[in-house]
Amino acid sequence: MKRFFALTVGIALIFALCACSQAEKGPDASPVAKPDFTAETFPKVDGSTATIPLSEGMVKALLSYAADEAQDFVHHNTTHNAYVNLIDGLCDVIFVTPPSAEEEKMLETAEKDYEVQMVVKDAFVFLVNSQNPVENISVEDLQKIYKGEITNWSQLGGSDEEIIPFQRPDNSGSQTLMYKLLVPQNEIAEAPSELRPAGMGDLVDAVSDYDEGINSIGYSVYYYASGMYTDQNSKLISVGGVCPTPETIADGSYPLTDGYYAVYEKDLPEDSAVMKLLAWLTSDEGQKMAADEGYVPLRAITE
């Protein structure tokens, strides 16, 4: 059954893995105070659908809000709209998948400069119908599917049926990951509009459909597909013999790993609300909060 959780431009920052006051310390051993935000001073956040629980977790932890209050406080407008809103000055920081080529150009040509900093890990994952006998596909064969070179499940040990490969629209987070991690945009087979569902949940629904989805394959991000929106009629498959789990994403053994990023104005003062928020989020306390919300932390967190 489906269920919802209530839940520079060079992506190469060395993370300021600071920790909160009360005995937590960053790598330089300098203490960092836990931000003392109010609803008025908390940074305006936006982001991807899959990072809504992350933003809500920060609000619950730093404003002492109940879950329903955090849900009312946090408003994410999906990945691409969040990038647009950041550039337009409608928010202070966004939590998103990495920028697409179009979004990188938007950031590069904006009046301000921006930083892109990973704050938690995630992975690019593939779903098939639960009735499909295929449990594992290599990275190379996934590439061939989406280049149109493998077209039948029998080529992968499955039934003699045509593969129906779903994609996502350009500038959606999972489509950007497809181009970044698996098949470049100029090499991917063109998909008709009916095989490009607008919403992440729509893709899960399409693959899960017993009659129409049994020969389908699609993709998403681990956090969303394993918890935010699931269906008993679909299943995540292993890639290169490795099943996507928090452990295999954390240690990098799952081959298609990436993360969620904070994107924000460059050269903000260290005492600005955004920098205080990110220092806390990347601290042990903030990373434990993220793990408690179901995300994969940047590093192992000791209790």
Contacts in CASP RR format, 6 or more apart in sequence:
PFRMAT RR
TARGET T0000
AUTHOR 0000-0000-0000
METHOD contacts of the structure
MODEL  1
MKRFFALTVGIALIFALCACSQAEKGPDASPVAKPDFTAETFPKVDGSTA
TIPLSEGMVKALLSYAADEAQDFVHHNTTHNAYVNLIDGLCDVIFVTPPS
AEEEKMLETAEKDYEVQMVVKDAFVFLVNSQNPVENISVEDLQKIYKGEI
TNWSQLGGSDEEIIPFQRPDNSGSQTLMYKLLVPQNEIAEAPSELRPAGM
GDLVDAVSDYDEGINSIGYSVYYYASGMYTDQNSKLISVGGVCPTPETIA
DGSYPLTDGYYAVYEKDLPEDSAVMKLLAWLTSDEGQKMAADEGYVPLRA
ITE
1 230 0 8 1.000
1 231 0 8 1.000
1 232 0 8 1.000
2 204 0 8 1.000
2 229 0 8 1.000
2 230 0 8 1.000
2 231 0 8 1.000
3 227 0 8 1.000
3 229 0 8 1.000
3 230 0 8 1.000
4 228 0 8 1.000
4 229 0 8 1.000
5 53 0 8 1.000
5 227 0 8 1.000
5 228 0 8 1.000
6 56 0 8 1.000
6 67 0 8 1.000
6 68 0 8 1.000
6 71 0 8 1.000
7 52 0 8 1.000
7 53 0 8 1.000
7 56 0 8 1.000
7 228 0 8 1.000
7 293 0 8 1.000
8 113 0 8 1.000
8 114 0 8 1.000
8 115 0 8 1.000
8 116 0 8 1.000
8 266 0 8 1.000
9 99 0 8 1.000
9 104 0 8 1.000
9 107 0 8 1.000
9 108 0 8 1.000
9 114 0 8 1.000
9 116 0 8 1.000
10 116 0 8 1.000
11 98 0 8 1.000
11 116 0 8 1.000
11 118 0 8 1.000
11 261 0 8 1.000
13 115 0 8 1.000
13 116 0 8 1.000
13 117 0 8 1.000
13 118 0 8 1.000
15 117 0 8 1.000
15 118 0 8 1.000
15 282 0 8 1.000
15 298 0 8 1.000
16 26 0 8 1.000
16 278 0 8 1.000
16 279 0 8 1.000
16 282 0 8 1.000
17 26 0 8 1.000
17 27 0 8 1.000
17 282 0 8 1.000
17 283 0 8 1.000
17 298 0 8 1.000
17 299 0 8 1.000
18 25 0 8 1.000
18 26 0 8 1.000
18 30 0 8 1.000
18 32 0 8 1.000
18 279 0 8 1.000
18 280 0 8 1.000
18 282 0 8 1.000
18 283 0 8 1.000
19 25 0 8 1.000
19 26 0 8 1.000
19 31 0 8 1.000
19 32 0 8 1.000
19 283 0 8 1.000
19 284 0 8 1.000
19 285 0 8 1.000
20 32 0 8 1.000
20 33 0 8 1.000
20 34 0 8 1.000
20 280 0 8 1.000
20 283 0 8 1.000
20 284 0 8 1.000
20 285 0 8 1.000
20 286 0 8 1.000
21 31 0 8 1.000
21 32 0 8 1.000
21 33 0 8 1.000
21 34 0 8 1.000
22 34 0 8 1.000
24 31 0 8 1.000
24 32 0 8 1.000
24 283 0 8 1.000
24 284 0 8 1.000
24 285 0 8 1.000
25 31 0 8 1.000
25 32 0 8 1.000
26 32 0 8 1.000
26 283 0 8 1.000
32 279 0 8 1.000
32 280 0 8 1.000
32 283 0 8 1.000
33 276 0 8 1.000
34 62 0 8 1.000
34 280 0 8 1.000
34 285 0 8 1.000
35 62 0 8 1.000
35 273 0 8 1.000
35 276 0 8 1.000
35 277 0 8 1.000
35 280 0 8 1.000
37 62 0 8 1.000
37 63 0 8 1.000
37 273 0 8 1.000
37 277 0 8 1.000
38 63 0 8 1.000
39 63 0 8 1.000
39 73 0 8 1.000
41 273 0 8 1.000
42 59 0 8 1.000
42 62 0 8 1.000
42 63 0 8 1.000
42 273 0 8 1.000
42 277 0 8 1.000
43 91 0 8 1.000
43 92 0 8 1.000
43 93 0 8 1.000
43 273 0 8 1.000
43 274 0 8 1.000
43 277 0 8 1.000
44 90 0 8 1.000
44 91 0 8 1.000
44 92 0 8 1.000
44 93 0 8 1.000
45 55 0 8 1.000
45 58 0 8 1.000
45 74 0 8 1.000
45 76 0 8 1.000
45 91 0 8 1.000
45 92 0 8 1.000
45 93 0 8 1.000
45 94 0 8 1.000
45 95 0 8 1.000
46 75 0 8 1.000
46 76 0 8 1.000
46 77 0 8 1.000
46 81 0 8 1.000
46 82 0 8 1.000
46 85 0 8 1.000
46 86 0 8 1.000
46 90 0 8 1.000
46 91 0 8 1.000
46 93 0 8 1.000
46 94 0 8 1.000
46 95 0 8 1.000
47 55 0 8 1.000
47 76 0 8 1.000
47 77 0 8 1.000
47 78 0 8 1.000
47 79 0 8 1.000
47 82 0 8 1.000
47 94 0 8 1.000
47 95 0 8 1.000
47 96 0 8 1.000
48 76 0 8 1.000
48 78 0 8 1.000
48 79 0 8 1.000
48 82 0 8 1.000
48 95 0 8 1.000
48 96 0 8 1.000
48 97 0 8 1.000
48 173 0 8 1.000
48 260 0 8 1.000
49 76 0 8 1.000
49 78 0 8 1.000
49 79 0 8 1.000
49 200 0 8 1.000
49 224 0 8 1.000
49 228 0 8 1.000
50 97 0 8 1.000
50 122 0 8 1.000
50 200 0 8 1.000
50 221 0 8 1.000
50 223 0 8 1.000
50 224 0 8 1.000
50 228 0 8 1.000
50 260 0 8 1.000
51 76 0 8 1.000
51 95 0 8 1.000
51 96 0 8 1.000
51 260 0 8 1.000
52 74 0 8 1.000
52 76 0 8 1.000
53 228 0 8 1.000
53 293 0 8 1.000
53 294 0 8 1.000
53 295 0 8 1.000
54 95 0 8 1.000
54 119 0 8 1.000
54 120 0 8 1.000
54 260 0 8 1.000
54 290 0 8 1.000
54 293 0 8 1.000
54 295 0 8 1.000
55 74 0 8 1.000
55 76 0 8 1.000
55 95 0 8 1.000
56 67 0 8 1.000
56 70 0 8 1.000
56 71 0 8 1.000
56 73 0 8 1.000
56 74 0 8 1.000
56 293 0 8 1.000
57 70 0 8 1.000
57 289 0 8 1.000
57 290 0 8 1.000
57 293 0 8 1.000
58 277 0 8 1.000
58 280 0 8 1.000
58 281 0 8 1.000
58 286 0 8 1.000
58 289 0 8 1.000
59 65 0 8 1.000
59 69 0 8 1.000
59 70 0 8 1.000
59 73 0 8 1.000
59 74 0 8 1.000
60 66 0 8 1.000
60 67 0 8 1.000
60 70 0 8 1.000
61 285 0 8 1.000
61 286 0 8 1.000
61 289 0 8 1.000
62 277 0 8 1.000
62 280 0 8 1.000
63 70 0 8 1.000
63 73 0 8 1.000
65 73 0 8 1.000
76 82 0 8 1.000
76 95 0 8 1.000
77 85 0 8 1.000
78 172 0 8 1.000
79 96 0 8 1.000
79 97 0 8 1.000
79 171 0 8 1.000
79 172 0 8 1.000
79 173 0 8 1.000
79 176 0 8 1.000
80 100 0 8 1.000
80 103 0 8 1.000
80 171 0 8 1.000
80 172 0 8 1.000
82 91 0 8 1.000
82 94 0 8 1.000
82 95 0 8 1.000
82 96 0 8 1.000
83 94 0 8 1.000
83 96 0 8 1.000
83 99 0 8 1.000
83 103 0 8 1.000
83 106 0 8 1.000
83 107 0 8 1.000
83 263 0 8 1.000
84 106 0 8 1.000
85 91 0 8 1.000
85 94 0 8 1.000
86 93 0 8 1.000
86 94 0 8 1.000
86 114 0 8 1.000
86 263 0 8 1.000
86 264 0 8 1.000
87 106 0 8 1.000
87 107 0 8 1.000
87 110 0 8 1.000
87 112 0 8 1.000
92 264 0 8 1.000
92 265 0 8 1.000
92 273 0 8 1.000
92 274 0 8 1.000
93 262 0 8 1.000
93 263 0 8 1.000
93 264 0 8 1.000
93 274 0 8 1.000
93 277 0 8 1.000
93 278 0 8 1.000
94 262 0 8 1.000
94 263 0 8 1.000
94 264 0 8 1.000
95 119 0 8 1.000
95 260 0 8 1.000
95 261 0 8 1.000
95 262 0 8 1.000
96 173 0 8 1.000
96 260 0 8 1.000
96 261 0 8 1.000
96 263 0 8 1.000
97 173 0 8 1.000
97 174 0 8 1.000
97 176 0 8 1.000
97 177 0 8 1.000
97 221 0 8 1.000
97 258 0 8 1.000
97 259 0 8 1.000
97 260 0 8 1.000
97 261 0 8 1.000
98 116 0 8 1.000
98 176 0 8 1.000
98 177 0 8 1.000
98 180 0 8 1.000
98 258 0 8 1.000
98 259 0 8 1.000
98 261 0 8 1.000
99 106 0 8 1.000
99 107 0 8 1.000
99 116 0 8 1.000
99 176 0 8 1.000
99 263 0 8 1.000
100 170 0 8 1.000
100 171 0 8 1.000
100 173 0 8 1.000
100 175 0 8 1.000
100 176 0 8 1.000
100 179 0 8 1.000
101 179 0 8 1.000
101 185 0 8 1.000
102 170 0 8 1.000
102 171 0 8 1.000
103 171 0 8 1.000
103 176 0 8 1.000
107 114 0 8 1.000
107 116 0 8 1.000
107 263 0 8 1.000
112 265 0 8 1.000
112 266 0 8 1.000
113 265 0 8 1.000
113 266 0 8 1.000
113 267 0 8 1.000
114 263 0 8 1.000
114 264 0 8 1.000
114 265 0 8 1.000
114 266 0 8 1.000
115 262 0 8 1.000
115 263 0 8 1.000
115 264 0 8 1.000
115 265 0 8 1.000
115 266 0 8 1.000
116 261 0 8 1.000
116 262 0 8 1.000
116 263 0 8 1.000
117 261 0 8 1.000
117 262 0 8 1.000
117 263 0 8 1.000
117 264 0 8 1.000
117 278 0 8 1.000
117 282 0 8 1.000
118 259 0 8 1.000
118 260 0 8 1.000
118 261 0 8 1.000
118 298 0 8 1.000
119 260 0 8 1.000
119 261 0 8 1.000
119 262 0 8 1.000
119 278 0 8 1.000
119 281 0 8 1.000
119 282 0 8 1.000
119 290 0 8 1.000
119 298 0 8 1.000
120 259 0 8 1.000
120 260 0 8 1.000
120 287 0 8 1.000
120 290 0 8 1.000
120 295 0 8 1.000
120 296 0 8 1.000
120 297 0 8 1.000
120 298 0 8 1.000
121 249 0 8 1.000
121 250 0 8 1.000
121 257 0 8 1.000
121 258 0 8 1.000
121 259 0 8 1.000
121 295 0 8 1.000
121 296 0 8 1.000
121 297 0 8 1.000
121 298 0 8 1.000
122 221 0 8 1.000
122 222 0 8 1.000
122 223 0 8 1.000
122 249 0 8 1.000
122 257 0 8 1.000
122 258 0 8 1.000
122 259 0 8 1.000
122 260 0 8 1.000
122 295 0 8 1.000
122 296 0 8 1.000
123 221 0 8 1.000
123 222 0 8 1.000
123 244 0 8 1.000
123 249 0 8 1.000
123 254 0 8 1.000
123 256 0 8 1.000
123 257 0 8 1.000
123 258 0 8 1.000
123 259 0 8 1.000
124 174 0 8 1.000
124 177 0 8 1.000
124 178 0 8 1.000
124 181 0 8 1.000
124 182 0 8 1.000
124 219 0 8 1.000
124 221 0 8 1.000
124 222 0 8 1.000
124 256 0 8 1.000
124 257 0 8 1.000
124 258 0 8 1.000
125 219 0 8 1.000
125 220 0 8 1.000
125 221 0 8 1.000
125 222 0 8 1.000
125 225 0 8 1.000
125 226 0 8 1.000
125 236 0 8 1.000
125 239 0 8 1.000
125 244 0 8 1.000
125 256 0 8 1.000
126 137 0 8 1.000
126 142 0 8 1.000
126 217 0 8 1.000
126 218 0 8 1.000
126 219 0 8 1.000
126 236 0 8 1.000
126 237 0 8 1.000
126 239 0 8 1.000
127 203 0 8 1.000
127 204 0 8 1.000
127 207 0 8 1.000
127 217 0 8 1.000
127 218 0 8 1.000
127 219 0 8 1.000
127 220 0 8 1.000
127 225 0 8 1.000
127 234 0 8 1.000
127 235 0 8 1.000
127 236 0 8 1.000
127 237 0 8 1.000
128 134 0 8 1.000
128 207 0 8 1.000
128 216 0 8 1.000
128 217 0 8 1.000
128 218 0 8 1.000
128 234 0 8 1.000
128 235 0 8 1.000
128 237 0 8 1.000
129 207 0 8 1.000
129 208 0 8 1.000
129 209 0 8 1.000
129 210 0 8 1.000
129 213 0 8 1.000
129 214 0 8 1.000
129 215 0 8 1.000
129 216 0 8 1.000
129 233 0 8 1.000
129 234 0 8 1.000
129 235 0 8 1.000
130 208 0 8 1.000
130 232 0 8 1.000
130 233 0 8 1.000
130 234 0 8 1.000
130 235 0 8 1.000
131 210 0 8 1.000
131 214 0 8 1.000
131 233 0 8 1.000
132 153 0 8 1.000
132 158 0 8 1.000
132 159 0 8 1.000
132 214 0 8 1.000
132 215 0 8 1.000
132 235 0 8 1.000
133 157 0 8 1.000
133 158 0 8 1.000
133 159 0 8 1.000
134 153 0 8 1.000
134 156 0 8 1.000
134 157 0 8 1.000
134 158 0 8 1.000
134 237 0 8 1.000
135 237 0 8 1.000
135 238 0 8 1.000
136 237 0 8 1.000
136 238 0 8 1.000
136 239 0 8 1.000
136 240 0 8 1.000
136 241 0 8 1.000
137 145 0 8 1.000
137 156 0 8 1.000
137 237 0 8 1.000
137 238 0 8 1.000
137 239 0 8 1.000
137 240 0 8 1.000
138 239 0 8 1.000
138 240 0 8 1.000
138 241 0 8 1.000
139 182 0 8 1.000
139 239 0 8 1.000
139 240 0 8 1.000
139 255 0 8 1.000
139 256 0 8 1.000
141 150 0 8 1.000
141 155 0 8 1.000
141 156 0 8 1.000
142 182 0 8 1.000
142 239 0 8 1.000
143 182 0 8 1.000
143 183 0 8 1.000
144 150 0 8 1.000
145 151 0 8 1.000
145 163 0 8 1.000
145 165 0 8 1.000
145 217 0 8 1.000
146 165 0 8 1.000
146 167 0 8 1.000
146 178 0 8 1.000
146 182 0 8 1.000
146 183 0 8 1.000
146 188 0 8 1.000
146 189 0 8 1.000
147 183 0 8 1.000
147 187 0 8 1.000
147 188 0 8 1.000
147 189 0 8 1.000
148 165 0 8 1.000
148 189 0 8 1.000
150 156 0 8 1.000
150 163 0 8 1.000
151 162 0 8 1.000
151 163 0 8 1.000
152 160 0 8 1.000
152 161 0 8 1.000
152 162 0 8 1.000
152 163 0 8 1.000
153 159 0 8 1.000
153 160 0 8 1.000
153 161 0 8 1.000
153 162 0 8 1.000
153 163 0 8 1.000
153 215 0 8 1.000
154 160 0 8 1.000
154 161 0 8 1.000
159 215 0 8 1.000
161 214 0 8 1.000
161 215 0 8 1.000
162 215 0 8 1.000
163 215 0 8 1.000
163 216 0 8 1.000
163 217 0 8 1.000
164 195 0 8 1.000
164 213 0 8 1.000
164 215 0 8 1.000
164 216 0 8 1.000
164 217 0 8 1.000
165 189 0 8 1.000
165 191 0 8 1.000
165 195 0 8 1.000
165 216 0 8 1.000
165 217 0 8 1.000
165 218 0 8 1.000
166 191 0 8 1.000
166 195 0 8 1.000
166 196 0 8 1.000
166 197 0 8 1.000
166 203 0 8 1.000
166 206 0 8 1.000
166 207 0 8 1.000
166 216 0 8 1.000
166 217 0 8 1.000
166 218 0 8 1.000
166 219 0 8 1.000
167 175 0 8 1.000
167 178 0 8 1.000
167 188 0 8 1.000
167 191 0 8 1.000
167 195 0 8 1.000
167 196 0 8 1.000
167 218 0 8 1.000
168 174 0 8 1.000
168 175 0 8 1.000
168 178 0 8 1.000
168 196 0 8 1.000
168 197 0 8 1.000
168 199 0 8 1.000
168 200 0 8 1.000
168 203 0 8 1.000
168 219 0 8 1.000
169 175 0 8 1.000
169 196 0 8 1.000
169 198 0 8 1.000
170 185 0 8 1.000
172 199 0 8 1.000
172 200 0 8 1.000
173 221 0 8 1.000
174 200 0 8 1.000
174 219 0 8 1.000
174 220 0 8 1.000
174 221 0 8 1.000
177 219 0 8 1.000
177 221 0 8 1.000
177 256 0 8 1.000
177 258 0 8 1.000
178 188 0 8 1.000
178 219 0 8 1.000
179 185 0 8 1.000
179 188 0 8 1.000
180 258 0 8 1.000
181 256 0 8 1.000
181 258 0 8 1.000
182 256 0 8 1.000
197 203 0 8 1.000
197 205 0 8 1.000
197 206 0 8 1.000
200 220 0 8 1.000
200 221 0 8 1.000
200 224 0 8 1.000
200 225 0 8 1.000
200 229 0 8 1.000
201 224 0 8 1.000
201 229 0 8 1.000
203 218 0 8 1.000
203 219 0 8 1.000
203 220 0 8 1.000
204 220 0 8 1.000
204 225 0 8 1.000
204 229 0 8 1.000
204 230 0 8 1.000
204 231 0 8 1.000
204 234 0 8 1.000
205 231 0 8 1.000
206 212 0 8 1.000
206 213 0 8 1.000
206 216 0 8 1.000
206 218 0 8 1.000
207 213 0 8 1.000
207 216 0 8 1.000
207 217 0 8 1.000
207 218 0 8 1.000
207 234 0 8 1.000
208 231 0 8 1.000
208 232 0 8 1.000
208 233 0 8 1.000
208 234 0 8 1.000
209 216 0 8 1.000
209 233 0 8 1.000
210 233 0 8 1.000
222 236 0 8 1.000
222 244 0 8 1.000
222 249 0 8 1.000
222 296 0 8 1.000
223 294 0 8 1.000
223 295 0 8 1.000
225 236 0 8 1.000
226 236 0 8 1.000
226 244 0 8 1.000
236 243 0 8 1.000
236 244 0 8 1.000
238 244 0 8 1.000
239 254 0 8 1.000
239 255 0 8 1.000
239 256 0 8 1.000
240 255 0 8 1.000
242 248 0 8 1.000
242 253 0 8 1.000
242 254 0 8 1.000
242 255 0 8 1.000
243 254 0 8 1.000
244 254 0 8 1.000
245 254 0 8 1.000
246 294 0 8 1.000
246 296 0 8 1.000
248 254 0 8 1.000
249 257 0 8 1.000
249 296 0 8 1.000
250 296 0 8 1.000
250 297 0 8 1.000
250 300 0 8 1.000
260 295 0 8 1.000
262 278 0 8 1.000
262 281 0 8 1.000
264 274 0 8 1.000
264 278 0 8 1.000
265 274 0 8 1.000
268 274 0 8 1.000
268 275 0 8 1.000
269 275 0 8 1.000
270 279 0 8 1.000
280 286 0 8 1.000
281 287 0 8 1.000
281 289 0 8 1.000
281 290 0 8 1.000
282 298 0 8 1.000
284 301 0 8 1.000
284 302 0 8 1.000
287 297 0 8 1.000
287 298 0 8 1.000
287 299 0 8 1.000
287 301 0 8 1.000
288 297 0 8 1.000
288 301 0 8 1.000
290 297 0 8 1.000
291 297 0 8 1.000
291 301 0 8 1.000
END
